């Protein structure tokens, strides 16, 4: 019989992973989402191909996508009619602060300071539709003036001190993946804006294999953190849709959630301790504990702070042994309502799998168009499957939906969850679609992210937005948001039909996270971006009216700050303002997120 490891009274031996260079061939694009060389591409015959070998389904023709888009949007989409990008746009010259630059020469090497135009531009925007449209077809009025790359917490502290002395504005930067206008610089900011990019602070400082903790620098990118922890037999389990590019510090600053939160928890449940450099000094703690009651926990103020209070430099996180078993699954339901009922029962009668996601019919249809052309035995098998689903089971192609699941844990845990899922699926009229469809559906999350920039080249504007909502309001909220967008598009005379679809991405005992995708064809519209901003704000208004939250995991930034007075009382907003004034009295971290301000129509993005 194997004896369990002995717990020693002294500190356990910590693993200190060696520093490793970033893997080759992972250069990111500056003007579109994702890795350079990856993305959807239109063929002369009207088929579409996802280029690059990184994702499942890459380098195969997708003949059904374009015809389906034409039909769904009801527009004559011509594959040769391309809205050519003019990237890079005109970039305003930097406003330099000589005193600040002289002081940091003694802190950072010359290679850690950049005033390159495209580097500054990339650090001055995230991935909202409006920002990505502006860099291709217009311009951004104000961008950062300098980008710096510290390698240690001491260098970060010196940068903050120099900025305080010389009246510079600092902006923390992680992966640049936000979709809330969080990086947009105020056009009237007269100070030199200095972005502090934490890309070089990306190390795992130590791993504690007995107490299941790790200390990680804030600039660690999700995909690298996953790989490095796995080398030692562990995982953090945090896997947002942006895990390939977003960072630990960004997850904390935006109150992030991951696709596997059912097993591992959201970011606030995974972080045990953190270190922050503020304008008043460094925010540190003696040691991480399982839990403590020691007055106000000032560290918790950093969750959701969105760069307004200081720079997160590192965090102690929970880690978990790699799961003994991982399996995928997929279930088809005759309609969305049955799928929601299934999810509700799943939270009541057992432990949900690590990830559970339900897509509505329109999104299910889209996923089917992203399958390659079937030939030979594959075509016969697909035809037989369609006959089984639509004829024998009677599922209607314009109503059926799909749920994808990921099981992780011990063999006993996984088998118990599979048994529960199958029993509940039968209760609600569902039928299994197999592990391969589950795996494909889960992995599709990463490849499909490239669609937004692809369709933008063909006169289609699209974006996602999310909310959380109690169980009793899920179906009314989904219906209300879809109806509001259809009505608003008709009122604004948007060409064709809008694309409005929803999926449930996270489940809780009290409710769910709903993710919406919205898009429309805009050729012929005089001000498409302004129209999109109005429609997006109308959707957010409908969400709040229907009982949804302002955000589930994207945050507020500047995109949603106009709605803050509808969510919080005057006293709550004043508290938030007082915290900012107390921690950062000179507004060193002056990016301007979270505070109530102008709506989306007033954004300083020129098209």
MARPA-637706 format. One record per residue (C-alpha): x, y, z; residue in one letter. Coordinates in steps of 0.001 Angstrom, whole numbers, plus 524288, in hexadecimal, padded with zeros to 5 digits. Layout:
<recs>
XYZA/...
</recs>
This chain:
<recs>
800008000080000X/8055380D577FC21X/805FE816C980763X/801B6824DE80503X/80C6F82F2680534X/80FDF833F8812D3X/80C7184223815DDX/8186A8484581C05X/817F88532982600X/8227885ADF81EEFX/81FFA8620681244X/81E988586380716X/828A4858947FC4FX/82425861D67F1C1X/8268B85F6E7E379X/82CD186AFF7DC81X/82AC9868EA7CDE5X/835EA86D967C53FX/833808793B7BC72X/82FBA874CC7AEDEX/82F3A87CEB7A261X/8222187E9579BC8X/81F4B87402791B9X/822DB8776E783B6X/8188487A3D77980X/80ED7880DC78297X/80F2088ECA77D91X/80228895B577F3FX/7FB7E89DEA774CFX/7FABC8AC86776EFX/7EEA48AF7376ED9X/7E5FF8A37B77144X/7E35F899BB77BFEX/7ECC088EA977E55X/7F957888EE77957X/7FFD588E0476D23X/7FCD3884E0761D9X/7F05087F81767DFX/7E2BA883BD763BFX/7D7B18817C75A35X/7DA10883E774BD2X/7D069884B07407DX/7D30287C4773484X/7CFA587FD072689X/7C56A874FE72628X/7BE4587AA5731F3X/7C36D870C073BABX/7CA28875427481BX/7D68986FB374E39X/7DBCC8716C75BF7X/7EA52873357598EX/7F52086E2B7624FX/7F6BD860EE768C2X/7F4038657A77699X/7E56C862B177757X/7DC9F8571C774FCX/7D6A58581C76768X/7E1B08604A761CBX/7E5BA85FAE75386X/7D93C8594D74EABX/7CED285F7774608X/7C23F863D974C86X/7B8B2864A774126X/7AC6B8671074946X/7B06D87318750FBX/7AEAB87DC8746B2X/7A175878C47418CX/79C80877C274F77X/7A0E3885AF752A7X/79A1288AAE74656X/78D86883D374A17X/78DEB8878775878X/790F2895EF75647X/788C189676749E5X/7931489E0274257X/799C789B937352AX/7A73C8990873AE2X/7B1548990972FDAX/7BE3D8924773357X/7C58F89BAC72A74X/7BFC68A7CF730E7X/7C9F48AAB973B40X/7CA2B8B64274488X/7D8C98B85174386X/7DFCC8BC1D74FFCX/7E8638C83C75064X/7F0098C3A575C59X/7F81A8C9BD76206X/7F0678D64376395X/7F6028E3A4765F5X/7FC558E30577368X/7FDD48EF7977B6DX/80BDB8F2D777F52X/810038EFC978D43X/80F548F9E279813X/81BCC8F71F79F64X/81F218FABF7AD67X/82DE28FD597AD6EX/82F318FD077BC3AX/828588EFF47BD50X/8303D8EA237B219X/83D1A8EEC47B7EFX/839E78E8B97C507X/835E38DB7E7BFBEX/8428E8DA877B7EFX/848C78D66A7C4B2X/83DFD8CC657C6F6X/83B9F8C5DB7B9D8X/844B18C2417AEA4X/842838C9377A1BCX/83C7A8BCCE79C12X/831A88BD997A63BX/82CAC8CAEC7A1A8X/825828CCB7794C1X/81F8C8D84A78DA7X/81D308D0977811DX/8106A8D4E177AD1X/80A438C781778BFX/80E708C2E47862AX/8081A8CEDE78C3EX/7FBD88CCE378428X/7FA6C8BE9D78819X/7FBA18C24E79668X/7F1028CC8F79502X/7E5A38C3C37919BX/7DF4E8B6DE794EDX/7D6548AE9978C91X/7C9488B57B78C6EX/7C2DF8B62B77F21X/7C4458C4E477EE0X/7D2D68C49D781ECX/7D5EC8BA29777DEX/7CDF38C15E76DA1X/7D4EB8CE10770D2X/7E29C8C8AC76EBDX/7DEA78C31476181X/7D5B78CD8E75C0BX/7D7E08D9D67641FX/7E0BE8DDEE76F24X/7E1BA8DE8B77DE6X/7E2CC8EC7A782C4X/7EBE98EA1078E46X/7F5728DEEB79040X/7FFE48DC7079A97X/80C748E41E79933X/8160F8DA4679EABX/815C68CBA77A13FX/81EC48C6067ABB0X/821CB8B7D97AEE7X/826338B5ED7BD08X/82BC68A8D47C135X/82ADB8A9E87D00BX/821E38AF427DA75X/82CAB8B8AE7DE68X/82CB68BE5E7D0C1X/81DF58BFE07D141X/81F098C7087DE42X/829688D0107D893X/820A78D2EF7CCCAX/815348D6767D589X/81DD58DF3D7DDECX/823408E60E7D1DEX/815AA8E8147CC53X/811458EE2C7D925X/81CD08F7737D961X/81BD98FB727CB28X/80D098FB617C984X/80C048F06F7BF92X/800358E7997BDBDX/8024F8D8E37BF09X/7F9EB8CE3D7B8D7X/7FBF78BFDE7BC7EX/7FB7B8B6907B0DEX/7F9F08A7D57B07EX/7F5588A1107A41CX/7ED818AC2279E15X/7E1AB8A34579C40X/7D75B8AB737A32DX/7CA748AE5F79C67X/7C6688B9EF7A4E2X/7CE5F8C57479FBEX/7D6D18C3DD7ABE7X/7E3628C8097A4E9X/7DDAA8D39C79DA1X/7E50B8E0007A139X/7DDB68EC6D7A423X/7DFEF8F64579913X/7E106901667A2E3X/7EBCD8FAC97AAEAX/7F6E1904C57AA57X/800BA8FC987B1CAX/809C38F2F87AB5CX/802D78E5C17AB61X/80BFE8DA8C7AE8EX/807548CC947ACE0X/80DB38C2D87B619X/80DC78B6077AE86X/8102C8AA997B7C7X/813B58A0E57AD06X/8216689F057B28FX/81C1189C5A7C035X/816B588F177BC7AX/81D9A8856E7C551X/818AD87B2D7CEB5X/820A887F2D7DAA1X/81DE0872D77E25AX/814F2867177E347X/811228615F7F075X/80D1F853497ED2BX/808B884FEE7FB10X/8005185BC87FE3BX/7FBEE85CAD7EFF2X/7FFCE86AC87ED83X/80810871C27E378X/80D4887FA67E2C3X/80C4C8852B7D50EX/80FDF8925C7CF4EX/8047389A197CA0EX/8090989A507BBEDX/8081788B807BA68X/7FFCC888507AE7DX/7F57D87DF07B06CX/7FA458743B7A64CX/8082E874D47AB87X/803B0873C67B9A0X/7FBBF867BB7B632X/80755861357AF94X/81143864587BA2CX/808A485FAB7C557X/80588853557BDB7X/814248507C7BCC2X/813CC84E817CB86X/806DD847467CBE0X/7FDE5852A07CF7BX/7F3A685BB17C9EBX/7ED79868697CE20X/7E1208648E7C6E8X/7DDF8872747C2B8X/7DAAB872507B443X/7D3B087E5E7AEF7X/7D0CF87F127A06BX/7DCA98881879F49X/7E5E487EDB7A68CX/7EF5587EA479B06X/7F25988D2879CACX/7ED1A892927A984X/7F53F8932D7B5F2X/7F427890357C461X/7F48989EA57C7DDX/7E9F68A18E7BDEBX/7E152896D97C354X/7E23389CC87D0E5X/7E0368AAC27CC3CX/7D3CD8A7257C4C1X/7CDAA89D227CE0BX/7CF158928B7C3B7X/7C821885927C290X/7CC748793C7BB94X/7C59786E957B3FCX/7C9118646A7BE5EX/7C50586C677CA24X/7BBA8861AB7CEB7X/7C745859987D321X/7D1B2863BF7D5F5X/7CA7D870567D929X/7CA9387E327D3F2X/7D6AD886A97D532X/7D2EE88C447E277X/7D22987E5A7E7CFX/7DF6787A9C7E224X/7E7B0885EE7E714X/7ECD28848B7F4EEX/7F58B890807F56AX/7FAE989B147ECA2X/804F48A5E07EC10X/801CF8B34A7E691X/809A68BFA17E43BX/801588CBA77E6F3X/804108DA247E6FFX/804BA8D9867F5E7X/80E0C8CE097F634X/80DEA8BF567F4EDX/802308B7957F96EX/8077D8AAF07FF21X/803C38A0BA80915X/80BB38984D81254X/807B288B2C80C92X/7FC6388452805D0X/7F30087D2F80ED5X/7E78A8740C80C46X/7DEE987EC6811FEX/7E0628899481BF5X/7D83B893BA82300X/7E0E589F9A82481X/7D8798AB5182182X/7D63C8B0FC81407X/7DD2A8A94F80975X/7E31D8B43580167X/7E8318AA817F76FX/7DA488A7717F369X/7D8B38B5527EE8FX/7E1598B1777E31EX/7D75D8A7ED7DDD0X/7D0398AF7A7D34CX/7D8CB8BB937D4F9X/7DBD98BBC07C642X/7E8CB8C2E87C772X/7E3988CE307CF8AX/7EA158CB917DCC1X/7F7858C5F07DA15X/7FF778BB917D31EX/7FDC48AD747D72EX/80B4C8A7517D6BAX/809068996A7DB8FX/7FF238908F7E204X/7FEED884167E9E2X/7F50187AFF7E3C0X/7EEDE86DFB7E6D1X/7F36A862B67DE80X/7EDC3855327DC8FX/7F3B1848337D890X/7F12A845847CA3EX/7E46B83E057C938X/7E54982F5F7C875X/7DB7782F877BD6BX/7D638839447B382X/7CAC8836347AAA4X/7C23783DFC7A16AX/7B3DC83C3979E95X/7A8F48428D796CEX/79A3B841D5797F9X/78FC88464778E6DX/782EA84BA379377X/7769784E2478B8EX/7762585C8478F98X/77D3D866907980AX/7732E865DF7A2ECX/775C4857567A4FCX/7845585A097A591X/7826E864727AFF9X/779F785B3E7B804X/784BE851097B6FDX/78EE985AAE7BBEEX/7863285E9F7C749X/78475850937CBA6X/7931084E477CA00X/795E1858907D46AX/78B9F852E37DD80X/78E2E844597DCF3X/79CEC843207DCCEX/7A9DB8496C7D99AX/7AA3B84F107CBD5X/7B5BB84B387C32EX/7C166854657C243X/7BB5A85B477B691X/7AD4D85B807B1D4X/7A90B864307A68FX/79C1B864F379F62X/79AC186BB779232X/78DF48701378C33X/7895986B9777EDBX/78F8A87667776D6X/79CC28741D77D09X/79B1D8658477B38X/7988E867E376CC3X/7A4E18701F76BE0X/7ACEE8654677200X/7A80585BD5767AFX/7ACB8864C775CC4X/7BA738642276288X/7BB72855B675F46X/7C356851CA75337X/7BCD984BCE74745X/7B9F683D7A749C9X/7BD2C8337173F43X/7BC8A824A773E08X/7B9D681D4D74AA6X/7BA0582A017524CX/7AEF182F8474A00X/7A6E38231774BC4X/7A9048237475A72X/7A4F4831A775B33X/798BC82EDC7532EX/795378239B75C3FX/7971D82C2876830X/78E4E8369976262X/783D782C5875F91X/784918275576D8CX/7836F834DD77387X/7795283B3776ACCX/7711582FBD76652X/7719882559770D8X/772D782E9E77C72X/76B0B8398377612X/77442844B977968X/7717D850A87710EX/77DAA8569C76A9EX/778C78647376D5FX/7766F861D377BE9X/78040857BE780D3X/78B9285BDD78971X/79822855EC78E9FX/79ED7854FB79BC1X/7AD6A8521579CA5X/7B38E84CEB7A910X/7C13384A9F7AE59X/7C333841187B989X/7CF98841E77C1A6X/7D33F83B047CE2EX/7D53C82D697D368X/7CF87822137CBEEX/7C51B8207C7D661X/7C15982EF07D5C8X/7C0AA82F007C6F0X/7B8A6822977C62BX/7AF22827A67D073X/7AD628346A7C8F5X/7AB8782D337BC15X/7A107824BB7C23FX/799F9830C27C787X/79AF0837FA7BA84X/7956D82CA17B2B9X/78A2F82AB37BC27X/7868D839197BBD0X/7883E839D47AD13X/77E4F82EE67AB5BX/77519835E67B4AAX/77534841F37ABFEX/7747E83B3579ED1X/782E483C4C79BA5X/78B63832E97940FX/79A098310E79496X/7A1F5836337892FX/7AECA82FF178D46X/7BBEE8336279301X/7C1B0837FB78611X/7B705842267842AX/7B91B8467B7923DX/7C7B3847F779033X/7C59F84F2778368X/7BB7B858267897AX/7C46485BC0794BCX/7D06A85E0278C41X/7C85D865D378278X/7C859870CC78C88X/7D65A8743E7891DX/7D5688736A77A49X/7C86487A6D7793CX/7CE4A8866577FCCX/7D48D88999772ABX/7C75A88AEF76BE3X/7C4B4898E177059X/7D05389ECE76924X/7CDE68961C75D52X/7BFCE89A6375B52X/7C3C38A88E75DA4X/7CB098A7CC750B7X/7BE0E8A45874A69X/7B5EB8AF9874FCAX/7B0D28A89C75BEAX/7B2608AE4C7698DX/7B1658A4D1774E3X/7B4418A44478368X/7B14B89C6A78FAEX/7AC1D8A10179CCFX/7A84D899B77A929X/7A06589A477B58EX/79C85891DF7C10FX/78E6C88FC57C4A2X/78673887E07CE8DX/7805C87B397C9AFX/7728E880AE7C9A0X/7769388B7B7C030X/77F07883DA7B696X/774FD881627ABECX/76E0788E9E7ACFCX/77B26895B17AC78X/77FD188E557A065X/772F18910579977X/772CC89F5F79D66X/780AB8A232798D1X/77EA989B7578BC3X/771D18A28778983X/7778E8AFB478D4FX/782B58AE44783A7X/779B88AA177789FX/770AF8B58E77B6DX/77BDF8BF5277C22X/781D48BA5476F80X/774CB8BC11768B2X/773958C9CB76E34X/7813C8CD5C7696CX/77ECE8C70D75C1BX/78A488BDC175D73X/78BD08B5FD750AEX/786E68A7FE750DEX/784C88A10475DBAX/78D578A226769D8X/794758966876F53X/79096894E177DA3X/793BE8888178500X/796208842A792F8X/79CC98798479A9BX/79DAF876187A8FEX/7ABE7874B37ACC3X/7AC0C8735B7BB93X/7A24586DF37C53BX/7A06F870F87D3ADX/796D786CD67DE1BX/7908A87A2D7DCAFX/790F587C527CDFAX/7995787C7D7C1C8X/7A242884957B949X/79C45887AA7AC03X/7A52F88B537A0BEX/79F1B8927B79529X/7A4B6893F77878EX/79F9889EDB77EF7X/7A2DC8A32877131X/79D7B8A99E76504X/7A10C8ACEA756FBX/7A4238BB53755F4X/7A7AB8BE8B747E4X/7A06D8CAE374432X/79F108D00D75200X/7A4D08DD99753B8X/7A9538DB80761DAX/7AA1E8CCE17648CX/7B2508CDA6770DFX/7A95A8D7A677713X/79DC08CF0D7737FX/7A4648C35C779ADX/7A7468CB0578621X/799078CF1878738X/7946A8C12678530X/79E028BBAA78F03X/799A08C58379933X/78B708C21C79646X/78EA48B3CD798B3X/795008B72A7A5B9X/7890E8BF277A965X/780688B3767A634X/789158AAA67AE80X/787DA8B3757BA5FX/779348B4E97B877X/777E08A6217B7C1X/77F138A4127C48DX/78CDA8A1297BFA4X/799BB8A60C7C509X/7A1FB8B0CF7BF31X/7AC938A6C57BC8EX/7B027898F37C063X/7BEA2898D37BD42X/7C2198A3037B2F1X/7C2288AE4B7BC89X/7BDE88BC657BAE4X/7C8DE8C4557B4D3X/7C3498D01C7ADD5X/7B9B18C8647A59FX/7B0008C6097B08DX/7B30C8D0A47BA6DX/7A7348D8C47B6A7X/79ED38CDEE7BC82X/7A57A8CDE47C9D4X/79B688D7117D015X/790DA8CD377CC61X/798228C2767D37FX/79DB48C92C7DF94X/798618D3407E8FCX/79E338E0D77EA0CX/7A4D38DCEC7F6A7X/7AAE58D0E27F054X/7B0298D8FB7E519X/7B57E8E2F77EEA6X/7BC728D8337F628X/7C2CD8D3C77E983X/7C7168E19D7E693X/7CC538E3937F44BX/7D4658D71E7F368X/7DA6D8DC087E6D0X/7DD628E9577ECA1X/7E3398E3677F8F1X/7EBDF8D96C7F222X/7EFAF8E1D37E67CX/7EDF18F0237EA65X/7F5A68F5627DEBAX/7EEC48EC617D50FX/7FB6A8E6107D0ADX/7F3478DACC7CB82X/7EABB8E3957C357X/7E4D28DA767B939X/7D73B8DE6A7BE00X/7D0728D14D7BEF7X/7C4DF8CE597C7E0X/7C0D88DC617CAC3X/7B3B78E0677C4F5X/7B62D8E7BD7B859X/7B1A58EA2A7AA6DX/7AAD08DF7D7A2E3X/7AFF98D7DE7975FX/7AB688E1DC78D7CX/7B5118EB9679316X/7C0F58E2D47917FX/7CC7E8E97778B31X/7CE358DF8978058X/7CDF08E596772F1X/7C8EC8DE3E7672DX/
</recs>
